[in-house]
């Protein structure tokens, strides 16, 4: 088969009979051709102007990635359906081949933005002939893995929108977190101008005090698991996010969460030092305490809301499925923040009765 391919590839033009004969040979001999020869055949035929379309599709669908790569990268007449299929379900090696094609249909670009890994997305960002649409930017902004790896590149090309900055705060490089906080502060000011904040009722305040007392006690006891559980109940965040907030590199995220619960500076300082003090340098602790002083409660609320929206989106797409989160989501939709805080109060009373 390799000899026939070399003869066919040696000429740019063939009559109908020669093309028919070559296609028959390929149909019958290609499946039994060695891996090494298939790769060579794909390299020779991928960009040939008279390469039969059927054979192009077969090479591009080959189970060997190096065979398929050449066809996917250089063959100009592959069907959009095949490119979409591989963009959605193929490996990143094959997606790289598609990302490097001379031109990309909008649907294929969208599929890559939705499914490809950071190495593939970087190829798209580096291309001068590709402009990401607003929908593509929103998609990339919602993907934690992409933001964590390519946050600076996305921001540099204005492909990371304000909502993306805020919702992906916990996954942003340190240099972008200040920008996310600035976006949250602006959003908070706009919301306050449009809708003045409502006064909290006495019942809600009493429940909040019980929650704060519970958080303080768990922090003093060093019980991070119970602390994360209470934090999740108080804010309506899933367990996975609250566990993340207690990592040593997420101290600023913990400050945001505590600020959203309206803890006093002394309480926040106590909790921060008790939970993360042994893991952080003195310089880092001072930086977090400075954030504690400068971050507004309104901006903290905006960030928490964006984290919740992100988690809801991940749940809908099947990436996050936890009963605790689903319960919190239903509670927020039906009764809002007051119902969540009331549930926390009940949990704390129950815990207190057990202790007695």
C-alpha positions in Angstrom: 0.0 0.0 0.0 2.9 2.4 0.8 4.4 1.9 -2.7 1.0 2.7 -4.4 0.6 5.8 -2.2 4.1 7.1 -3.0 3.2 6.8 -6.7 -0.1 8.5 -6.3 1.3 11.3 -4.1 4.2 11.9 -6.7 1.7 13.5 -9.1 -0.6 16.4 -8.5 -3.2 15.3 -11.1 -4.7 11.9 -11.9 -7.5 10.8 -14.3 -10.7 9.3 -13.0 -9.6 5.8 -13.6 -6.3 6.1 -11.6 -8.2 7.7 -8.7 -10.7 4.9 -8.8 -8.0 2.2 -8.8 -6.1 3.9 -5.9 -9.3 4.2 -3.8 -10.0 0.5 -4.3 -6.5 -0.4 -3.3 -6.8 1.8 -0.2 -10.2 0.4 0.8 -8.8 -3.2 0.7 -5.3 -2.8 1.9 -5.3 0.1 4.4 -6.8 -1.9 7.3 -4.0 -4.5 7.1 -1.2 -1.9 6.6 1.3 -1.6 9.4 1.2 1.2 11.8 4.4 2.7 10.6 3.2 2.7 6.9 -0.2 4.1 7.8 1.5 7.1 9.4 3.6 7.6 6.3 0.6 7.2 4.1 -1.3 9.8 6.1 1.6 12.3 5.8 1.8 11.8 2.1 -1.9 12.1 1.3 -3.2 14.6 3.9 -2.8 17.7 1.7 -2.8 16.1 -1.7 -5.2 18.1 -3.9 -6.9 15.0 -5.4 -7.0 12.9 -2.3 -10.4 11.1 -2.3 -12.7 12.5 0.4 -13.7 9.1 1.6 -10.1 8.1 2.3 -9.5 11.4 4.0 -12.2 10.7 6.5 -10.9 7.2 7.1 -7.4 8.4 7.8 -8.7 11.2 10.1 -10.7 8.7 12.0 -7.9 6.2 12.4 -7.5 4.8 15.9 -3.8 5.7 15.9 -3.5 9.4 16.9 -0.4 10.0 14.8 -2.1 8.7 11.7 -5.2 10.7 12.3 -3.2 13.9 13.3 -1.9 14.5 9.8 -5.3 14.2 8.2 -6.9 16.4 10.8 -4.2 19.0 10.6 -3.7 19.3 6.8 -6.7 17.9 5.0 -8.8 20.8 3.7 -12.0 18.9 2.9 -12.9 17.1 6.1 -16.6 17.2 7.0 -17.7 19.6 9.8 -19.5 16.7 11.5 -16.2 14.7 11.8 -14.4 17.8 13.2 -17.2 18.4 15.7 -17.2 14.8 16.8 -13.5 14.8 17.5 -13.6 18.3 19.1 -16.2 17.0 21.5 -15.0 13.4 22.3 -11.4 13.1 21.0 -8.2 13.5 22.8 -6.4 16.8 23.2 -3.7 15.5 20.8 -6.3 15.4 18.0 -7.9 18.6 19.1 -4.5 20.3 18.7 -4.5 19.2 15.1 -7.9 20.7 14.6 -7.0 23.9 16.4 -4.0 24.3 14.0 -6.1 23.9 10.8 -5.9 26.9 8.5 -9.5 27.9 9.1 -12.1 26.9 11.7 -15.9 27.0 11.4 -17.6 28.8 14.2 -19.3 25.6 15.4 -15.9 23.8 15.6 -14.3 26.7 17.5 -17.2 26.6 20.0 -16.8 22.9 20.5 -13.1 23.3 21.2 -13.8 26.1 23.7 -16.3 23.9 25.5 -14.2 20.7 25.6 -10.5 21.2 24.9 -7.8 21.4 27.5 -5.5 24.3 28.2 -2.8 23.4 25.7 -5.4 23.5 22.9 -7.0 26.7 24.1 -3.6 28.3 24.2 -3.2 27.5 20.4 -6.4 29.3 19.7 -5.4 32.3 21.8 -2.1 32.6 20.0 -3.6 32.7 16.6 -3.9 36.1 15.0 -6.6 35.0 12.6 -9.1 33.8 15.2 -11.3 36.1 17.2 -13.2 34.5 20.1 -16.9 35.5 20.1 -18.6 36.7 23.3 -20.1 33.2 23.7 -16.7 31.6 23.5 -15.2 34.1 26.0 -18.1 33.4 28.4 -17.6 29.6 28.0 -13.8 29.9 28.8 -14.5 32.2 31.7 -16.8 29.6 33.2 -14.2 26.8 33.1 -12.2 26.6 36.2 -9.4 24.5 34.7 -8.9 26.9 31.8 -9.0 30.0 34.1 -6.5 28.4 36.5 -4.0 27.7 33.6 -4.7 30.5 31.2 -6.1 33.3 33.3 -3.4 35.8 32.5 -3.6 35.0 28.8 -7.4 35.4 28.8 -7.3 38.6 30.7 -4.6 39.9 28.4 -6.8 39.4 25.4 -9.9 40.7 27.2 -11.4 37.2 26.9 -12.1 37.0 30.6 -15.2 39.0 31.4 -16.0 40.5 34.8 -18.4 37.8 35.7 -15.8 35.2 34.8 -13.2 37.0 37.0 -15.5 37.0 39.9 -17.0 33.5 39.6 -13.6 31.9 39.0 -11.9 33.9 41.8 -10.7 30.8 43.7 -9.0 29.5 40.6 -7.4 32.8 39.4 -3.7 33.5 39.5 -2.8 35.8 42.4 -2.2 38.7 40.0 -5.8 38.7 38.8 -7.6 38.4 42.1 -7.3 42.1 42.8 -8.9 42.8 39.4 -11.8 40.4 40.4 -12.3 42.2 43.7 -12.3 45.6 41.9 -15.1 44.2 39.6 -17.0 43.0 42.6 -16.7 46.4 44.3 -18.1 48.2 41.2 -20.9 45.7 40.8 -21.8 46.1 44.5 -22.0 49.9 44.1 -24.2 49.6 41.1 -26.5 47.2 42.9 -26.7 49.5 46.0 -27.6 52.4 43.8 -30.4 50.4 42.0 -31.7 48.6 45.1 -30.9 49.9 48.6 -30.1 47.0 51.0 -32.9 45.8 53.2 -32.6 45.9 57.0 -32.1 42.5 58.6 -34.8 41.3 60.9 -34.1 40.4 64.6 -34.7 36.7 63.9 -32.1 36.6 61.2 -29.6 38.5 63.4 -30.1 36.0 66.2 -29.6 33.1 63.8 -26.5 34.7 62.4 -25.0 35.2 65.9 -25.5 31.5 66.5 -23.8 30.7 63.2 -20.9 33.0 64.1 -20.6 31.4 67.5 -20.5 28.0 66.0 -17.8 29.0 63.4 -15.7 30.5 66.2 -15.9 27.4 68.4 -15.0 25.0 65.5 -12.1 27.2 64.5 -10.8 27.4 68.1 -11.1 23.6 68.3 -9.3 23.2 64.9 -12.2 21.2 63.6 -11.9 22.2 59.9 -14.5 19.7 58.7 -17.2 20.9 61.0 -16.2 24.5 60.2 -16.5 23.9 56.5 -19.9 22.4 56.9 -21.2 25.3 58.9 -19.7 27.8 56.4 -21.4 26.0 53.5 -24.8 26.1 55.3 -24.4 29.7 56.1 -23.5 30.8 52.6 -25.3 28.1 50.5 -22.1 27.0 49.0 -21.3 23.3 48.2 -19.0 21.3 50.4 -16.3 21.1 47.8 -16.0 24.9 47.6 -15.9 25.3 51.4 -13.2 22.7 51.7 -11.2 24.6 49.0 -11.6 27.8 51.1 -9.6 26.1 53.9 -6.5 25.4 51.8 -3.4 27.5 52.6 -3.4 29.2 49.2 -7.1 30.3 49.6 -6.8 32.6 52.6 -8.2 35.5 50.6 -11.2 33.4 49.6 -11.8 32.6 53.2 -11.7 36.3 54.1 -14.3 36.9 51.4 -16.6 34.2 52.8 -16.3 35.5 56.4 -16.9 39.1 55.2 -20.1 37.9 53.5 -21.3 36.6 56.8 -20.6 40.0 58.4 -18.1 38.7 61.0 -16.4 41.3 63.0 -12.6 42.0 62.3 -11.6 40.3 65.6 -13.6 37.2 64.8 -12.2 37.0 61.3 -8.7 37.5 62.6 -9.2 34.7 65.2 -10.6 32.3 62.7 -7.9 33.1 60.1 -5.1 32.6 62.5 -6.5 29.4 64.1 -7.2 27.7 60.8 -4.3 28.9 58.6 -1.9 30.6 60.9 0.6 27.7 61.0 0.6 27.4 57.2 1.1 31.0 56.3 4.0 33.4 56.5 3.7 36.6 58.6 3.7 38.7 55.4 0.8 36.7 54.0 -1.2 37.0 57.2 -0.7 40.8 57.2 -1.8 40.9 53.5 -5.0 38.9 54.4 -5.7 41.2 57.3 -5.3 44.2 55.0 -7.9 42.6 52.6 -10.2 42.1 55.6 -10.1 45.8 56.3 -10.5 47.1 52.7 -13.0 44.6 51.2 -16.6 45.8 51.5 -19.4 43.5 52.6 -21.2 44.3 49.4 -18.3 43.1 47.2 -18.0 39.9 49.3 -21.7 39.2 48.7 -21.3 39.8 45.0 -18.4 37.3 44.9 -20.3 34.7 46.8 -23.3 35.1 44.5 -21.0 34.5 41.5 -19.5 31.4 43.1 -23.0 30.0 43.6 -23.9 30.7 40.0 -20.7 28.9 38.9 -21.5 25.9 41.0 -25.1 25.8 39.7 -23.8 25.8 36.1 -21.4 23.0 36.9 -24.3 21.1 38.5 -26.4 21.5 35.4 -23.6 20.2 33.2 -23.1 17.2 35.4 -19.7 18.2 36.7 -20.9 18.7 40.3 -23.6 16.4 41.8 -23.8 16.5 45.6 -27.0 16.2 47.7 -25.8 18.9 50.1 -25.4 21.4 47.3 -28.8 20.5 45.7 -30.5 21.0 49.0 -28.8 24.4 49.4 -29.8 25.4 45.9 -33.4 24.5 46.4 -33.4 26.4 49.7 -32.0 29.5 48.0 -34.5 29.3 45.2 -37.6 28.9 47.4 -36.8 31.0 50.4 -33.5 32.9 49.9 -30.9 33.8 52.4 -33.3 33.9 55.4 -34.3 30.3 55.0 -30.6 29.2 54.8 -29.8 31.0 58.0 -32.8 29.6 59.7 -31.7 26.1 58.7 -28.2 26.8 60.2 -29.9 27.9 63.4 -31.8 24.7 63.7 -28.7 22.7 63.0 -26.8 24.5 65.7 -29.7 24.0 68.2 -29.7 20.3 67.4 -25.9 20.0 67.9 -26.2 21.8 71.2 -28.9 19.4 72.4 -26.7 16.4 71.6 -23.8 17.9 73.5 -26.0 18.3 76.5 
